[in-house]
Amino acid sequence: MIRIGLIRETKIPADNRVALIPSQCKWLQKNFPSLKIFVQPSKDRCYTDKEYEMAGVTITEDVSDCDFLFGIKEVLADKLIPGKKYLLFSHTKKMQPYNRPLFRAILEKKITLIDYECMEHEDGQRILGFGFFAGIVGAHNGMMAYGMRTKQYELPRVYKQPSFRQLIHGYFGIRLPNLKVVITGSGRVAHGLLEVMNLLGIIEIEPDEYLSRNFSYPVFTQLKGSLLYRHKKNKTYHREEFHGNPESYECLFNPYAESSDLLLNGIYWDPRMPRLFEWEDLLSPRFRIQTIADVTDDINGSVPCNLGDGTMENPVYGVNKKSRERTTAYMEDSIDIMAVGNLPNELPRDASRYFGEQLIKHVLEDLFKERSLVIERATIVKEGAITEGYKYLQGYAI
């Protein structure tokens, strides 16, 4: 018998997502008789304890007998059960300072840490993530913020909607102004951004035409790597070379900053990469962008005026272009920033369903195998020892 425990989220503020939803648990237990699922009770989870009980899942505080413990965000160090196998987003692979105590506790308690973020297909593409729904919510919130600034239309708050389906019902009848939206990126986040553009009826335009004219209807363009970056010397773009040596490249975004009203940013960020623009560019009279939804949410990253997270309830703040200080949103001398670290929490039931589907399709079978390269590559710590691919974390653990 293989026992899976869905643990209660302990990070504050509480995350309301879950790795497997009730209907998925029911399907798994029906189709795999040797599998048993247990759920720790939670008042914060987007699916209630009763929904799990009705699906035939055992609710129990004690999950110490489980073989695998599934969470979403980091677990508080004092809540870790020694010797267990945890699957979650640990946010330790980049040596994040705030999670050093957690990492030390994982080692001390002889825990095996399998990180969702490190699960990849053979070509390096990530298997699991909430990026699509981060893009959905980020695009909606960015569009909402632009409407608030211009007072030309109104969009509802995402987290007040019971589902994604209900949210898009609110799009019907919305008449948008002739705004121009520039989207950066090509991954899961960008796919979510594009979904909202299509649902809102915003027309896609090729980048060269986007730059050369204005339109009598709302439009957007998407900028992938080759349109955003160019080698400083040979003026070419090669994806692998760029990710290996991004400091050798320059950014080509400025013409779009001068032609766009709204930026929806979905690019991966590395501190060695050139930013989309610099602080000084905000002061140029040619800088047209009024609202930025920084969905990838890197403080002082590709968007330098990202000064930190807003909240689910108040996702938008202003940044004064001259003083570079945080202000209230929608002020005359400010640019509006939408930056929230847990955007998928605004559509937790839909996001959890999607995540669980990917988990079942691409991970569970490998997890139960005697050996799996996918699981091995995602195992940062095994029984309290840092694995070979993550030896660079030795100093982080000191």
N, C-alpha and C positions, 0 to 999 in steps of 0.2 A: 504493500500500500504506500503510495506517494501522497504526502500531506503538504498542501499549500496553505499558507496563512496570509490573509490580506490584513496588514497592520494598520492601526489608527495613525493618522498623520499627527505628528507632535510639534512640527516647526510652527513658529508664531510669526506672522498671522497664519492661521490654519489653512491648509490647502484642502479643497473639497473634492478633488478628483480621486479616481481609484483605478487600479491596474486592470481589474476585471469587473464588469457590471453583472448584476444578478442573472440576467438571461444567459450570459456567456458561461457563468458558473454552472447553471443548470444544464446547459448543453454539454459542457465538459464532463460533468459527473455522470451524465446519461451515456455518453459515448466512450468514456474511459472508466470502467468500473473500478480499476485499481487506483483511481485518483479521488481524493477527498479534500474539500476546500473548507477552511475555517475563516471566520471574519471577526476581528476585534470590534466591539461595539463603538459607534462614533455618532455624536450629535452634529458634527460638521460635514460629514460625507454627503455628496450630492444624491446618493441612493441610500435610502433609510435601512435601518436594521430589519425592519419588517419586510421590506422588499426582498432582502436576501433570504430571510426565513421562508417566505413564500416560494422562493426558488429552490428550497431544499438545502440551503447552506446553514451550517452550524455556527451560531453566534457564541463566541467565548472570549473571555478576557485572557485566558492562558493559551498562548500559541507556542509554548516552549517545545512541544512535541513535533512541531512541523518541520519538514525537511527544507522547505524554501519559504522565505518571508518576502512578500511583495509589498513595496511601498511606492510612493511617488517622489516626494522630496526627502531631504536629509532627516535622519532620526536623531533626536537628542541623545547625547553620549550616554547619559545615565539610564536611558531606556533600552539600550542595546542588550540583546540576550547573548551571552558568551557562546562561542562555538557554532553559531548559526550561519546560514547562507542567506545573504540579503541581496535583493535586486531592487535598485532604486537609482534616482539621479543624485549622486553623492556630491557633485560639484567640488571634486578634489583633484581631478586630473590636470588642471591648470594651476595647482598649488594655491588655491584661493585661501588667503590668510584667515578669513573668518571660520573656515572649516578645519583648520589644523587640529584643534582639540578633538573633533570628531574622528579624524584620521588616526590620531594617536590611540584613541579608545578602541577603534576597530582592530588595530594591531595588538594592543594589550589584551583584548578579550578573545583573541584567536579566531576572529570572524573571517568569513569569506565574503568579499564584496564584489558583486557582479554589477557593473554600471551600464544602464540602458544606453547612455550617451556613447559608449564605446562599442556597441554592437553594430557591425558593419557587414555589408555584402562584400564579395570578393574584390569589387572595383573601388571600394572605399566609401560607397554611399551608405549613409546611416539607415538602419532598419527601423528604429523606433524614435518617436518624438511627437511633440504636440505642435510642431511648427505650422502646420496647415491651419489649425484653429487660432494660433497666435496671429497669423496673417489675416484671417477672417475678422477677428475682433479689432486688430490694429487698423485695418483699412476702414472699418465702420467708424471707429472712434476718430480717426483722422478726418474722414468726411464730415462727421458730426461736428468736430471742432471748427472746420472751415465754415460750415453753415452757421455756427454760433458767432464766429467773428464777423461774417459778412451780413448776417441776419437775412439771408435770402432763402433759406429752407431750414427745416428741423428734422433731425433723426432721433429715434428713441434711444434710451440707454440699453446696452446689450444685456447687462446682468439682471435687468428686470423682466427679461423675456424667458419663458419656460423652455424654449428650444430654438435651435437655428431655423427650423421651419417657420416658427412663429415670427422670428425676427425678420425674415425676408418678406413675409406678408406685408410688413410695414413699408417696404420699398415701392409697392404699387401706388401710383398716383403722385410720387415725389417728382417735382419738376426742378431739375438742377440748372444752375447758371452755366455760362460758357466757360467753365474752368478748365485748366490744363493740369493734369496730374502726371508726375514722373515717378516710376516704380523702379527700384534697384534690386537686383538679385535674381536668382533662378532656381532656388531650392524650394523646400516645402513652404516656407514662409511666403515666398513670392507667389506660389500657387494659390495660397489663401487670399493674398492681395488681389490677384487677377480674378478670382471667383467673385469677389464683391464688386469689382469694376463691371464685370459682365452682368451680374444681377441688377445693378443700378442702371444698366443701359448706357454706360460710358464707352465710347467708341475707341478702339485701338488704332493708333497711327504710327507709321514707320518713323524712326527717330529723325531722319533727315527732313521729312516733311513737317514733323512736329516743330522742329527748330525754325523752319523757314516761313511759317505763316500762323495766323490765328484762325479760329473756327467759330461758327455760329451755333455750336453745340458742344457739350462736354466731351473731352478726349483724354486719352492717356497714352503713354509710351513706356516700354519696358527696356531697361538697360542691363544687359548681362555683362560678364567680365570683359569681353573684347571691345565693348562700347564704352566701358568705364575707365579702362587702364591701358597704358601703352608704355613699352620699354623706353627709357630715357634716351638710349643711344640708337638702337636699331629700329625704333618706332613700330615694333610688332607686339603681338600678344600671344603667349603660349601658357595655357592654364597651369601645367605642372611647374613650369619655371616661375610663373608669377607667385604661386603659393609657396615655392621654395625660397625665392628671393624677392619678396614684394618691395623691398626698399630700392630695387633697381627700376621701379616703375613710377610713372606719374599718373595723376588722375585727370580725366577729361570731362568732369562733371559741370564745370562752370557755365558753359553755354546753356545747359538745361536749367540751372539756377536762375538764369536771366530770362527764361521762357516759360517757367512753371509757377503755378499758384500753390500747389500742394506737393510735398515730397512724402512718399511712402517708402521707407527704407527697410529693405530686407536682405542686405548683404552680410556675409560673414565678415567679422572684423578681427584682425591681428594687429597688435601695436606697431608692427613694422610697416604696415600698409599706409599709403598716403590717404589722408582724409578726403571726403567728398568736397569739402571747402574748409576754409579757415575762418577764424573769428573776424579778421579784417574784411573778409568778403561781405559780411553782413552789413557793413557800413556803406557799401557801394550803392549808389542810386539805381544801378542796373540789376541788383539782386532782388528778384521778384517774389520769391517764395514767402508766403505768410504763415504757413502751417506745416509742421513736420511731424509725422508719425514715425518715430524711431522704433520699429517693431523688434529689431534685434537687440535694442536696448543696451548699448555699451556706453557707460558714462565716459564722457570726454573721448569718445571713440571716433567712428567714421563721421558722426555728427558732433562736432566739438561743443555745441551749445546744449547737449544733453547733460543737465546738471544733476541727474538722479531721478529716481522713480516718483511718479505720481501714485495715486491709489485707484482701486477699482471705482470708488465713489467719486473721486476727483482726479481723473486721469490726465488732465491738461493743465499746464502752467505756462506762464510767460517768461521770457528771458529778455532783459533790456539789452539792446544791441550795443549800446555805448558802455554802460557800466558792467555788463556781463553778469548781472545779478538776477536772481530769480524774482519774478513778480507775479501778480495775479494774471490770469489769462486775458487775452483780447484787448490789451492796452495798445495805444497808438504807436508807441516807440518800441514795442516788443515783438518778438516772433513767438508763436505758440508751439509748444512742444508736447506731444503725447508720448509718454514713456512710462510703461508699467511692466514690472518684471514677471507677473503671472497672468498675462492676458487670457490664456485658455480657461482660467477659472471663471470667466464671465459666461462661458457656455460649457459648464463642467460635465453635464450628462452626455452631450454630443461628443465632446473631446474624449471622455473616458471610453465611450463606445468605440470610437475610431482606434484609440490606443490599444484597447483589448483585442480588437480584430487583428491588428498587426502582430500583437504578442502571440496570439494563438496560431496565426498562419506561419510566422517566421522564426519563432523563438522556442516555444514550449517543447516541440519535438527534440530540438537540439539540447535543451536543458536536461532532458531525461536520458539522453544517450550516454554511453560510457565515455565517449570522447567527442568533442565538437570544437572545431576551430573558431566558430563564431563565439561560443561561450568562453573559450580559453583567451581569446583576444580581448574580451570584455571583462575578464577577471583581473581586477587591480590588486587585490589582496587575496591570498589563499591560505586559510587557516592561520591567519596572523602574520604571514610573510608576504612582502611585496613581490609580485611576480616579475619575471624577466623584462617584459616590455615596459614596465613602469619603475625600473630601478632609479630613474631620475628623481623619484619622490622620496628617496632615502633622506635627503637633507630636510625635506618638508616634515618628516616624521620626528625630527630631533626636537 
